[in-house]
């Protein structure tokens, strides 16, 4: 069975998303490694040292957890996207995952705007949102082609 243009695009975007998710997972794992190495930091004041280490370790763990969850979500979207690129009858799970991802990106964009882009850059937020909307649009095209 010949793939449609949307399936071909979804295949390419899914492969890119899998590669990006691998990089995201590596960064998340590095966050956990950073949390483990915080204990080796030495300063002169022992009380301040343990308080700073505790806070830094907690932040590194939280960062690692959020990034690993994000990378895992992206990996699932990419893997399910590859499945749907090969068989358009399997588009519904990708469509649902991408819809949820797009909603999450819209919420993240709203928080970034409300926060004045202090923690993120405008380009990063815009690229993530555009990527999510485009992936959802492609999945929606395939969904219509499949007649679901």
C-alpha positions as CSV (number, residue, x, y, z in Angstrom):
1,X,0.0,0.0,0.0
2,X,1.4,3.4,-1.0
3,X,1.9,6.0,1.7
4,X,0.1,9.3,1.4
5,X,2.1,12.6,1.5
6,X,1.0,13.1,5.0
7,X,2.2,9.7,6.1
8,X,5.6,10.4,4.5
9,X,5.8,13.7,6.4
10,X,4.7,12.0,9.6
11,X,7.4,9.3,9.1
12,X,10.2,12.0,8.7
13,X,8.9,14.0,11.7
14,X,8.6,10.9,13.9
15,X,12.2,10.0,13.2
16,X,13.3,13.5,14.1
17,X,11.1,13.4,17.2
18,X,12.7,10.1,18.3
19,X,16.2,11.5,17.8
20,X,15.2,14.6,19.8
21,X,13.7,12.5,22.5
22,X,16.9,10.5,22.9
23,X,18.8,13.8,23.4
24,X,16.1,15.0,25.9
25,X,16.4,11.7,27.8
26,X,20.2,12.1,28.0
27,X,19.8,15.6,29.4
28,X,17.3,14.3,32.0
29,X,19.7,11.5,33.0
30,X,22.4,14.1,33.3
31,X,20.1,16.0,35.7
32,X,20.0,12.9,37.9
33,X,23.8,12.5,37.8
34,X,24.1,16.2,38.8
35,X,21.8,15.5,41.7
36,X,24.1,12.7,42.8
37,X,27.2,14.8,42.5
38,X,25.9,17.8,44.5
39,X,27.1,16.1,47.7
40,X,30.7,16.4,46.6
41,X,30.6,20.2,46.6
42,X,32.5,21.7,49.5
43,X,32.3,25.2,50.9
44,X,33.5,26.8,54.1
45,X,30.3,27.0,56.1
46,X,29.0,23.5,56.9
47,X,25.4,24.6,57.7
48,X,25.1,26.7,54.6
49,X,26.8,23.9,52.7
50,X,24.2,21.3,53.6
51,X,21.2,23.7,53.0
52,X,22.6,24.6,49.5
53,X,23.3,21.0,48.7
54,X,19.8,20.0,49.6
55,X,18.2,22.7,47.6
56,X,20.5,22.1,44.6
57,X,20.0,18.4,44.8
58,X,16.2,18.7,44.9
59,X,16.2,21.1,41.9
60,X,18.4,18.7,39.9
61,X,16.2,15.8,40.7
62,X,13.0,17.8,39.8
63,X,14.7,18.9,36.6
64,X,15.7,15.3,35.8
65,X,12.2,14.0,36.4
66,X,10.5,16.6,34.3
67,X,12.9,16.2,31.5
68,X,12.8,12.4,31.5
69,X,8.9,12.5,31.5
70,X,9.1,15.0,28.5
71,X,11.6,12.8,26.7
72,X,9.5,9.7,27.3
73,X,6.4,11.4,26.0
74,X,8.2,12.6,22.9
75,X,9.6,9.1,22.4
76,X,6.1,7.6,22.5
77,X,4.8,10.1,20.1
78,X,7.6,9.4,17.7
79,X,7.3,5.6,17.9
80,X,3.5,5.7,17.5
81,X,4.0,8.2,14.7
82,X,6.2,5.7,12.9
83,X,3.5,3.0,13.3
84,X,0.9,5.3,11.9
85,X,3.1,6.3,9.0
86,X,3.2,2.7,8.0
87,X,-0.5,1.9,8.6
88,X,-2.9,4.8,8.7
89,X,-5.4,2.7,10.6
90,X,-3.2,3.1,13.7
91,X,-3.5,6.9,13.7
92,X,-5.9,7.3,16.6
93,X,-3.3,6.7,19.4
94,X,-0.9,9.2,17.7
95,X,-3.7,11.7,17.3
96,X,-4.6,11.5,21.0
97,X,-1.0,11.7,22.1
98,X,-0.4,14.7,19.9
99,X,-3.6,16.4,21.0
100,X,-2.6,16.0,24.6
101,X,1.0,17.2,23.8
102,X,-0.4,20.2,21.9
103,X,-2.6,21.2,24.9
104,X,0.5,20.8,27.2
105,X,2.5,23.1,24.9
106,X,-0.3,25.7,24.9
107,X,-0.3,25.7,28.7
108,X,3.5,25.9,28.7
109,X,3.3,28.8,26.3
110,X,0.7,30.6,28.5
111,X,2.9,30.1,31.5
112,X,6.0,31.4,29.6
113,X,4.0,34.5,28.5
114,X,2.7,35.1,32.1
115,X,6.2,34.7,33.4
116,X,7.7,37.1,30.9
117,X,9.9,34.5,29.3
118,X,12.2,34.6,32.3
119,X,12.9,30.9,32.3
120,X,12.7,30.2,28.6
121,X,13.3,32.0,25.3
122,X,10.5,33.1,23.0
123,X,12.1,31.0,20.2
124,X,12.1,27.9,22.3
125,X,8.5,28.2,23.3
126,X,7.4,29.2,19.7
127,X,9.3,26.3,18.1
128,X,7.8,23.7,20.6
129,X,4.3,25.1,20.0
130,X,4.7,25.2,16.2
131,X,6.1,21.6,16.2
132,X,3.2,20.3,18.3
133,X,0.6,22.1,16.1
134,X,2.2,20.9,12.9
135,X,2.5,17.3,14.1
136,X,-1.2,17.3,15.2
137,X,-2.2,18.8,11.8
138,X,-0.4,16.1,9.9
139,X,-2.0,13.4,12.2
140,X,-5.4,15.0,11.6
141,X,-4.9,14.8,7.9
142,X,-4.0,11.1,8.1
143,X,-7.0,10.5,10.4
144,X,-9.3,12.1,7.7
145,X,-7.6,10.0,5.0
146,X,-8.2,6.8,7.1
147,X,-11.9,7.8,7.5
148,X,-11.9,7.8,11.3
